[in-house]
């Protein structure tokens, strides 16, 4: 890795701010956007760890709404849990008979209470899923890389008891054949922590062997990542995604119960049977061919046979000098897949706001569970606690809000999502295809696995200190003589394991709280013992069944807290904020800025299906500024020079619409570099208005006066770059200008975004630093029939020395950048 661990202070507390009004924000956003246009800034932000505040230290916002006693019906709550967790509902698996019964029950319940359909005139939002079920009759063989075909296998692993394997690719057969195993430590690439476990290794065709959780948990050092609290880098979802980004053919995580937060039975139970994912145009071909887990015993034996000690290798993965290591062993596994494409449904109900119906508070719970399996004995995964309780709570909260003498000022939405157990898919689909504008979504309150053991003195806040929603919860809890506490097991990463996370990733302040562990009239430690017992014996197992003797008083108290928060927010114009050091604050601020943009640009940035990577790049690149400077309208034609992976081309296609035309250009050398990214972006095909073309820059072959605009982002300097060894020949720059001048309409524009070099360096900095002198660019265009009409300093960074290679880690993603706009002279 050859990088140092960035140490951070664990003493800083998250800054608290009083809520501002959404009305004032509508004006403030325009001011912030104007400031942004003139601001200096780098191209990346750094996330600081969140230090929990004690309840005594936090300062709640002043309440403008008196507490109100919600009208809950405990018998109805019991009855709905019992129904949803009954054998009749067959474990509520998506796209099954159990789903049909579940969503009908919820629709009928909301309708009987007098709520409105939440998606226009429909109670449902359809999400296209694909189910992939791997044939369990498989084994994995591990052989020594030097062995011949006649050599004996090193190890043969049994499915279920020693390894689990599947694929996210939508194909009928999956396999690894003699894929070299490479130990990649925690499998993390985190620039903000100066961490790259894949540094210097080519994973193409290889299989990554990955440790679970993240280095903070292993060290228990609060200065390493976030210490005991898991970051998103510790989640299995991230590890598989990163392995795929690195080009790995396979990705295998080593299971350790403490670090994972659950036993091996949860792995084998959760990853057997049909595995759901959202349907993707590329059929998930960008994922690794095979994903999986192995037990700790298997991993230790594997390392031993590779001549290494597992515990020593694990310790080395914590060091600044860690380097990914080939184990000298190859893995082979093959299996067939049963594939079914289907539609599953989120259930949405609504109470329209009496004054500001466009502003919403959204309550969520997932209705799905794991369905049923074949075999002897009880094979129905009823999911009573997880999450018939939360789903039934949605119905009771809806009843309480509907029983109010007057509808709240803001709308209240009840969203029961599908496929949470398959990777938060239903909430992810909603967040990517929101029915209600996320910039006007005031808060999300999520309920997952509610308390069935009685009242507590405390309230557990997962991700405590993340946002001002904690202040609202603190005030409501104080009225019940309860205190807030951070989650007792942050190492399990619960903040990334329920549906609120998909709202948080989009910037919506999200609250995920639970009953605490200090139960009234119970001895100290009893609550934690019950949690451990549930995790070991019932979580994701057929034993999670409804019991009539459950004490729901604690659950009702928690629901009263959630009701009070929603009621207070819905009858005020407050807009809760993320804490200053929250990783989601920048996303929220950007969401609000985008909401203030002109409709064509706003809609382009909000187009359904944009990836998380693209949204993160939006924060750095501020594409709305570039799109605005191009001056495009629907139906226009634009050329994206050196489009690479087509980040900008895709935005331009959204902007010009189906009647327009986008040419996503790469030359031969750049096309090879961009091939994988283009495949991942467009899958089975690009939008009809977008054409990917491979042409040399001095042979563009564009029709005269056919272009409304030309865009070149971080690529203009390549006109003057020559490197025959890397396949980049000299370009006839004069011919390029002639072509662009002829192809542009009389009022057409050229927008150039590039890395700044020191003033006076002309083009000498191109070869050395991949930068170019801004003054040279202006002269170059002026000498070839163009005039400078506008510029922007929005991507400036005064801290960049401008004489450093742009790929140097010290400046990568943070270079000083100029934006220039030209028209025909």
Residue pairs with C-beta under 8 A, 6 or more apart in sequence:
1 185
1 195
1 196
1 197
1 199
1 319
1 320
1 321
1 322
1 323
2 199
2 200
2 320
2 321
2 323
3 194
3 195
3 196
3 199
3 320
3 809
4 194
4 320
5 193
5 194
5 195
5 215
5 223
5 224
5 320
6 192
6 193
6 194
7 223
7 224
8 48
8 49
8 222
8 223
9 223
10 49
10 51
10 222
10 223
10 227
11 51
12 48
12 51
12 581
13 51
13 53
13 57
13 465
14 50
14 51
14 53
14 465
14 466
14 579
14 580
14 581
14 582
15 579
15 580
15 581
16 53
16 58
16 59
16 468
16 471
16 579
17 468
17 577
17 580
18 61
18 62
18 468
19 61
19 468
19 572
19 574
19 575
19 576
19 577
20 28
20 574
20 575
20 577
21 573
21 574
21 575
22 359
22 440
22 442
22 573
22 574
22 575
23 573
25 575
25 592
26 596
29 592
29 593
29 595
29 596
30 596
32 589
32 592
32 593
33 593
33 596
33 597
36 593
36 622
36 625
36 794
37 625
37 792
37 794
38 793
38 794
39 793
39 794
39 796
40 793
40 796
40 797
40 798
41 794
41 795
41 796
41 797
42 620
42 797
42 799
42 800
42 813
42 814
43 620
43 621
43 795
43 797
43 813
43 814
43 815
43 817
44 191
44 192
44 620
44 813
44 814
45 586
45 619
45 620
46 192
47 192
47 581
47 583
48 581
49 222
49 225
49 226
49 227
49 229
49 581
50 226
50 229
50 463
50 465
50 466
50 579
50 581
50 582
51 465
52 464
52 465
52 486
53 464
53 465
53 470
55 474
55 477
55 483
55 484
55 485
58 470
58 471
58 474
58 484
59 471
60 471
60 472
60 474
60 475
61 468
61 471
61 472
61 574
63 475
63 568
64 568
64 571
64 572
64 574
65 567
65 568
65 571
65 572
67 476
67 479
67 564
68 404
68 563
68 564
68 567
69 560
70 397
70 400
70 403
70 559
70 560
70 563
70 564
71 399
71 400
71 403
72 396
72 399
72 400
72 556
72 559
72 560
73 396
73 399
74 552
74 556
76 395
76 396
76 399
77 392
77 393
77 395
77 396
77 552
77 555
77 556
78 548
78 550
78 552
80 109
80 388
80 391
80 392
80 395
80 396
81 384
81 388
81 389
81 392
81 546
82 546
82 548
83 89
83 105
84 92
84 102
84 105
84 367
84 384
84 388
84 391
84 392
85 382
85 383
85 384
85 388
85 544
85 545
85 546
86 382
86 546
87 380
87 382
88 101
89 98
89 101
89 102
89 105
89 382
90 96
90 97
90 98
90 101
90 371
90 372
90 380
91 98
91 369
91 370
91 371
91 372
91 380
91 381
91 382
91 383
92 98
92 99
92 102
92 367
92 368
92 369
92 371
92 383
92 388
93 99
93 274
93 368
93 369
93 370
93 371
93 372
94 129
94 131
94 276
94 342
94 344
94 368
94 418
94 419
94 422
95 129
95 131
95 276
95 340
95 342
95 343
95 344
96 371
98 371
98 372
99 344
99 345
99 368
99 418
102 367
102 368
103 123
103 124
103 345
103 347
103 367
103 416
106 347
106 367
106 391
106 394
106 395
106 416
107 123
107 124
107 347
107 349
109 395
110 123
110 347
110 349
110 395
110 398
110 414
111 123
113 395
113 398
113 399
113 402
114 402
115 349
115 350
115 351
115 398
115 402
115 414
116 349
116 350
116 351
116 352
117 123
117 348
117 349
117 350
118 347
118 348
118 349
118 350
118 413
118 414
118 415
118 435
119 125
119 348
119 435
122 348
123 347
123 348
123 349
124 345
124 346
124 347
124 348
125 345
125 346
125 348
125 429
125 430
125 433
125 435
126 343
126 344
126 345
127 278
127 343
127 344
127 345
127 346
127 418
127 419
127 425
127 426
127 429
127 430
128 278
128 279
128 341
128 342
128 343
129 276
129 277
129 278
129 279
129 341
129 342
129 343
129 344
129 418
129 419
129 425
130 170
130 276
130 277
130 278
130 279
130 283
130 339
130 340
130 341
130 342
131 274
131 275
131 276
131 338
131 339
131 340
131 341
131 342
132 166
132 167
132 168
132 169
132 170
132 274
132 275
132 277
132 337
132 338
132 339
133 273
133 274
133 275
133 337
133 338
133 339
134 165
134 166
134 167
134 174
134 275
134 335
134 336
134 337
135 335
135 336
135 337
135 338
136 159
136 160
136 272
137 159
137 335
138 159
138 165
138 333
138 334
138 335
139 156
139 157
139 158
139 159
139 333
140 156
140 157
140 159
140 163
140 165
140 292
140 331
140 332
140 333
141 153
141 155
141 156
141 157
141 331
141 332
141 333
142 153
142 154
142 155
142 156
142 157
142 181
142 302
142 305
142 329
142 330
142 331
142 332
143 151
143 153
143 154
143 178
143 329
143 330
143 332
144 151
144 154
144 305
144 328
144 329
144 330
145 180
145 326
145 328
145 329
145 330
146 328
154 305
154 329
155 298
155 301
155 302
155 305
157 163
157 294
157 298
159 165
160 268
160 272
161 268
161 295
162 294
162 295
162 297
162 298
163 252
163 292
163 293
163 294
163 295
163 298
164 267
164 268
164 271
164 272
164 292
164 293
165 290
165 291
165 292
165 333
165 335
166 174
166 271
166 275
166 290
166 291
166 292
167 174
167 287
167 288
167 289
167 290
167 291
167 337
168 240
168 275
168 277
168 284
168 287
168 288
168 291
169 283
169 284
169 285
169 287
169 289
170 280
170 283
170 284
170 339
171 283
171 337
171 339
172 336
172 337
172 339
173 334
173 335
173 336
173 337
174 289
174 290
174 334
174 335
174 337
175 289
175 290
175 332
175 333
175 334
175 335
176 207
176 249
176 250
176 289
176 290
176 331
176 332
176 333
176 334
177 332
177 334
178 330
178 331
178 332
179 205
179 206
179 207
179 249
179 250
179 330
179 331
179 332
180 205
180 206
180 207
180 326
180 327
180 329
180 330
181 206
181 207
181 209
181 252
181 302
181 306
181 326
181 327
181 329
181 330
181 331
182 201
182 203
182 206
182 207
182 208
182 209
182 324
182 325
182 326
182 327
183 209
183 303
183 313
183 317
183 324
183 325
183 326
183 327
184 197
184 198
184 201
184 203
184 208
184 209
184 210
184 243
184 324
185 197
185 210
185 211
185 316
185 317
185 322
185 324
186 197
186 210
186 211
186 213
186 214
186 215
186 233
186 234
186 239
186 317
187 197
187 198
187 208
187 210
187 211
187 239
187 242
187 243
187 251
188 195
188 196
188 197
188 214
188 215
188 233
188 238
188 239
188 242
189 195
189 196
189 197
189 198
189 242
189 245
189 246
190 196
190 225
190 233
191 809
191 813
193 225
194 809
195 215
197 317
197 322
197 324
198 242
198 246
198 324
199 323
199 324
200 323
200 324
201 246
201 323
201 324
202 247
203 243
203 246
203 247
203 248
203 249
204 247
204 248
204 249
205 249
206 248
206 249
206 250
206 326
207 248
207 249
207 250
207 251
207 252
207 290
207 331
208 243
208 246
208 248
208 250
208 251
208 252
209 252
209 254
209 299
209 302
209 327
210 239
210 243
210 251
210 252
210 253
210 254
211 218
211 253
211 254
211 259
211 314
211 317
212 234
212 236
212 239
212 253
212 254
212 255
212 256
212 259
212 260
213 230
213 234
213 256
213 259
213 260
213 491
213 493
214 225
214 230
214 231
214 233
214 234
215 224
215 225
215 317
215 318
216 222
216 224
216 225
216 226
216 227
216 228
216 229
216 230
216 231
216 234
217 227
217 228
217 230
217 234
217 259
217 491
218 259
218 314
218 317
218 318
219 227
219 318
220 227
220 228
221 227
222 228
224 318
225 231
225 233
225 234
226 490
228 490
228 491
229 490
229 491
230 490
230 491
230 492
230 493
230 495
230 496
231 493
232 238
232 493
232 496
234 493
235 493
235 496
235 497
236 253
237 423
237 496
239 251
239 253
240 251
240 287
240 288
240 291
243 250
243 251
243 288
244 251
244 286
244 287
244 288
247 676
248 288
249 288
249 289
249 290
250 288
250 289
250 290
250 291
250 292
250 331
251 288
251 290
251 291
251 292
252 291
252 292
252 293
252 294
252 331
253 292
253 293
253 294
254 293
254 294
254 296
254 299
255 264
255 267
255 293
255 294
255 295
255 296
256 296
257 263
257 264
258 491
259 491
260 266
260 267
260 492
261 489
261 491
261 492
261 493
261 494
261 535
262 492
262 535
262 539
262 540
263 535
263 536
264 295
265 540
265 541
266 539
266 540
266 541
267 293
269 370
269 381
269 540
269 541
270 370
270 421
270 540
271 292
271 293
272 373
273 370
273 371
273 373
274 338
274 340
274 371
275 422
276 344
276 419
276 422
276 423
276 425
277 284
277 422
277 423
277 425
278 425
278 428
278 429
279 341
280 683
281 682
281 683
281 684
281 685
282 679
282 680
282 682
282 683
282 684
283 683
283 684
285 679
285 683
286 679
286 680
290 333
294 302
299 310
300 310
302 310
302 327
302 329
303 309
303 310
303 313
303 327
304 310
305 329
306 327
306 328
306 329
307 328
308 325
308 327
313 325
316 322
344 368
344 418
344 419
344 426
345 418
346 415
346 416
346 417
346 418
346 426
346 429
346 430
347 367
347 415
347 416
348 413
348 414
348 415
348 416
348 435
349 398
349 413
349 414
350 411
350 412
350 413
350 414
351 398
351 401
351 402
351 407
351 408
351 411
351 412
352 407
352 411
353 359
353 360
353 407
353 408
353 409
353 410
353 411
353 412
353 570
354 406
354 407
354 408
354 409
355 409
355 410
356 409
356 410
356 411
356 573
357 410
357 411
358 411
358 436
358 437
358 440
359 410
359 411
359 440
359 441
359 442
360 410
360 411
360 412
360 413
360 436
360 440
360 441
360 442
361 410
361 411
361 412
361 413
361 441
361 442
361 443
361 444
361 445
361 566
361 569
361 570
362 413
362 414
362 415
362 436
362 441
362 443
362 444
362 445
362 503
362 508
363 394
363 397
363 412
363 413
363 414
363 415
363 444
363 445
363 446
363 447
363 562
363 566
364 394
364 415
364 416
364 417
364 427
364 444
364 445
364 446
364 447
364 499
364 500
364 503
365 387
365 390
365 391
365 393
365 394
365 416
365 417
365 446
365 447
365 448
365 499
366 387
366 390
366 391
366 416
366 417
366 418
366 419
366 420
366 421
366 426
366 427
366 448
366 498
366 499
367 387
367 391
367 416
367 417
367 418
368 383
368 417
368 418
368 419
368 420
368 421
368 422
368 426
369 381
369 382
369 383
369 386
369 387
369 388
369 421
370 381
370 383
370 421
370 540
371 380
371 381
372 379
372 380
372 381
373 379
373 381
377 542
378 542
378 543
379 542
380 542
381 540
381 541
381 542
381 544
382 388
382 542
382 544
382 545
382 546
383 544
384 544
384 545
384 546
384 547
385 449
385 450
385 452
385 534
385 538
385 544
386 448
386 449
386 539
386 540
386 544
387 420
387 447
387 448
387 449
388 546
389 447
389 449
389 450
389 451
389 452
389 555
390 446
390 447
390 448
390 449
390 450
391 416
393 447
393 450
393 555
393 559
393 562
394 414
394 416
394 447
395 414
396 559
397 414
397 559
397 562
397 563
397 566
398 412
398 414
400 559
400 563
401 408
401 412
401 563
401 566
401 567
408 566
408 567
408 570
408 571
409 570
409 571
409 572
410 442
410 569
410 570
410 571
411 436
411 570
412 566
412 570
413 435
413 436
415 427
415 430
417 426
417 427
417 430
417 499
418 425
418 426
419 425
419 426
420 426
420 427
420 448
420 498
420 499
421 540
424 497
424 498
424 499
424 501
424 502
426 499
427 499
427 500
427 501
427 502
427 503
428 502
430 502
431 438
431 502
431 503
431 505
431 506
432 608
432 609
432 610
433 608
433 609
434 441
434 506
437 595
438 503
438 506
438 507
438 508
438 591
439 591
439 592
439 594
439 595
440 595
441 503
441 508
442 509
442 569
442 570
442 574
442 575
442 576
443 469
443 508
443 509
443 510
443 511
443 565
443 566
443 569
443 576
444 500
444 503
444 504
444 508
444 509
444 510
444 511
445 469
445 500
445 510
445 511
445 562
445 565
445 566
446 498
446 499
446 500
446 503
446 510
446 511
446 512
447 559
447 562
448 498
448 499
448 512
449 514
450 514
450 515
450 555
450 558
450 559
451 514
451 515
451 552
451 554
451 555
451 558
452 547
452 550
452 551
452 552
452 554
452 555
453 515
453 519
453 527
453 530
453 550
453 551
453 554
454 519
454 520
454 521
454 522
454 551
454 553
454 554
455 515
455 519
455 520
455 551
455 553
455 554
455 557
456 482
456 515
456 516
456 517
456 518
456 519
456 520
456 527
456 554
456 557
457 481
457 482
457 483
457 516
457 518
457 519
457 520
458 482
458 483
458 484
458 485
458 516
458 517
458 518
459 473
459 477
459 482
459 483
459 484
459 485
459 513
459 514
459 515
459 516
459 558
459 561
460 485
460 486
460 487
460 488
460 513
460 514
460 515
460 516
460 517
461 470
461 473
461 484
461 485
461 486
461 487
461 511
461 512
461 513
462 487
462 494
462 495
462 498
462 512
462 513
462 514
463 487
463 495
463 512
464 470
464 484
464 485
464 486
464 487
465 486
465 579
466 495
466 504
466 578
466 579
466 582
466 584
467 509
467 510
467 511
467 576
467 577
467 578
467 579
467 582
467 584
468 509
468 576
468 577
468 578
468 579
469 509
469 510
469 511
469 565
469 576
470 484
470 511
471 576
472 564
472 565
472 568
472 569
472 576
473 484
473 511
473 513
473 561
473 565
474 484
476 560
476 561
476 564
476 565
476 568
477 483
477 484
477 561
479 564
480 557
480 560
480 561
482 516
482 557
485 516
487 494
488 517
488 528
489 531
494 512
495 501
495 512
498 512
500 510
500 511
500 512
501 510
503 510
504 510
504 584
505 584
505 587
505 612
506 587
506 591
506 615
507 578
507 584
507 585
507 587
507 588
507 589
507 590
507 591
508 588
508 591
509 576
509 577
509 578
509 584
509 588
511 565
513 558
513 561
513 562
514 558
515 554
515 555
515 557
515 558
516 527
517 527
517 528
517 531
518 524
518 527
519 526
519 527
519 554
537 543
538 544
569 576
577 585
577 588
578 584
578 585
578 588
579 585
586 619
587 615
587 619
590 618
590 619
593 624
594 602
594 605
594 606
594 624
595 602
597 605
597 624
597 628
598 628
600 632
600 633
600 634
600 655
601 624
601 627
601 628
601 655
603 654
604 627
604 651
604 652
604 654
604 655
605 618
605 623
605 624
605 651
605 654
607 654
610 650
611 681
614 647
614 650
617 647
620 813
621 647
621 713
621 795
622 794
622 795
623 647
623 648
623 651
625 792
625 794
625 795
625 819
626 648
626 711
626 713
626 751
626 753
626 819
627 651
627 652
627 655
629 749
629 751
629 790
629 792
629 819
629 821
630 638
630 652
630 709
630 711
630 749
630 751
631 708
631 709
631 749
632 638
632 652
632 655
632 656
632 660
632 708
632 709
633 656
633 708
634 655
634 656
634 657
634 659
634 660
635 656
635 657
635 659
635 660
636 656
636 660
636 661
636 708
636 709
637 656
637 660
637 661
637 662
637 663
637 706
637 707
637 708
638 652
638 656
638 660
638 661
638 662
638 663
638 707
638 708
638 709
638 710
638 711
639 663
639 665
639 700
639 702
639 707
639 709
639 710
639 711
639 743
640 646
640 648
640 649
640 652
640 662
640 663
640 664
640 665
640 711
640 713
641 665
641 697
641 710
641 711
641 712
641 715
642 665
642 666
642 667
642 670
642 697
642 712
642 713
642 714
642 715
642 718
643 649
643 664
643 665
643 666
643 674
643 692
644 666
644 670
644 673
644 674
644 677
644 715
645 674
645 677
645 678
645 680
645 681
646 664
646 674
646 677
646 678
646 681
646 682
646 686
646 690
646 692
648 711
648 713
649 662
649 664
649 690
649 692
650 681
650 687
650 690
652 662
652 690
652 711
653 660
653 662
653 686
653 687
653 689
653 690
656 662
656 689
657 689
658 687
658 688
658 689
659 689
660 689
661 689
661 690
661 691
662 689
662 690
662 691
663 691
663 693
663 702
664 686
664 690
664 691
664 692
664 693
665 693
665 694
665 695
665 697
665 700
666 673
666 674
666 692
666 693
666 694
667 694
667 695
667 696
667 697
668 694
668 696
668 727
669 726
669 727
669 728
671 694
672 727
678 692
682 692
686 692
695 701
696 731
697 719
697 731
697 736
698 731
698 732
698 733
698 735
698 736
698 739
700 736
700 739
700 740
700 743
702 739
702 742
702 743
703 743
704 742
704 743
705 742
705 743
705 744
705 745
705 746
705 748
706 743
706 745
707 740
707 743
707 744
707 745
707 748
708 744
708 745
708 748
708 749
709 744
709 748
709 749
709 750
709 751
710 740
710 743
710 744
710 748
710 749
710 750
710 751
711 750
711 751
712 750
712 751
712 752
712 753
712 754
713 753
713 754
714 753
714 754
714 755
714 817
715 754
716 752
716 754
716 772
716 777
717 754
717 755
717 763
717 766
717 770
717 771
717 772
718 728
718 731
718 766
719 731
719 733
719 736
720 731
720 733
720 763
720 766
720 772
721 728
721 766
721 767
721 770
722 728
722 729
722 730
722 767
723 767
733 780
734 784
737 781
737 784
737 785
737 786
738 784
740 750
741 784
741 785
741 786
741 824
744 750
744 824
746 824
747 823
748 823
748 824
749 789
749 821
749 822
749 823
750 781
750 786
750 821
750 822
750 823
751 819
751 820
751 821
751 822
752 777
752 818
752 819
752 820
752 821
752 822
753 795
753 817
753 818
753 819
754 771
754 772
754 774
754 777
754 817
754 818
755 769
755 770
755 771
755 772
755 806
755 815
755 816
755 817
756 771
756 772
756 773
756 774
756 800
756 802
756 815
756 816
756 817
756 818
757 765
757 766
757 769
757 771
757 772
757 773
757 774
757 802
757 803
758 765
758 773
758 802
758 803
759 773
759 774
759 775
760 773
760 775
761 771
761 773
761 776
762 773
762 776
763 772
763 773
763 776
765 771
765 772
765 773
765 803
766 772
768 805
769 803
769 804
769 805
769 806
770 805
770 806
770 807
771 802
771 806
771 815
774 818
774 820
777 818
777 820
778 788
778 820
781 787
781 788
781 820
781 822
782 788
782 825
785 824
785 825
786 822
786 823
786 824
786 825
787 822
787 823
787 824
787 825
788 820
788 821
788 822
789 821
789 822
789 823
790 820
790 821
791 818
791 819
791 820
791 821
792 819
793 818
793 819
794 819
795 816
795 817
795 818
795 819
796 816
796 817
796 818
797 814
797 815
797 816
797 817
798 816
799 814
800 811
800 814
800 815
800 816
801 811
802 815
802 816
804 810
804 811
805 811
806 812
806 815
